[in-house]
Amino acid sequence: MKILRNRLRLLSGDYTGLGLVEILISMLILALLAVAFLPLLLNTLQLGPKNAAIAAGNQLVADGLTRAEAQGLASCMNVQSLSSSFPTSAATTASAIEYGISVTFVPGSCPAGPLEYPSTIEVLVTAVQYAGTPNSRVLTKARQLIYVALP
């Protein structure tokens, strides 16, 4: 009779608390989930600095192209003069120093005669990480035509 009463109480949901087996099973499930997400977490930690360096390189290249466009409205010689001043000014930004990024700015040649203006010249801006070392790699590069109004 007592056994029957205990079974009826279990079936009616009249028991309280969790047993040791339920707690161990839930801990096992949580451990399996943690192990499953571990590779994703490690991959994210490895790619974070690489993506930040690429973003910094993109920003520096975009800055170079913006400065070239602004100078191109004045004259072709102004665009060409950026090649001497740009790498030093871009390399002093905090992101460039932090990620070891150097930027090269290569303008195309100006049209020969004054009758060829207005015209366009090609500009190539490249961001390289750890330039001059065996670990160097090109982060990003952009080639753009710049409108020039005067020689």
Protein Blocks (a to p, Z undefined) as FASTA:
>chain_A
ZZmmmmmmmmnopagcjdfklmmmmmmmmmmmmmmmmmmmmmmmmmmmmmmmmmmmmmmm
mmmmmmmmmmmmmpmmlmmmmmmmmmmmmmmpmklmmnopacddddddddfblmlpccdd
dddddddehehiakbccfbdcddddddfbZZ
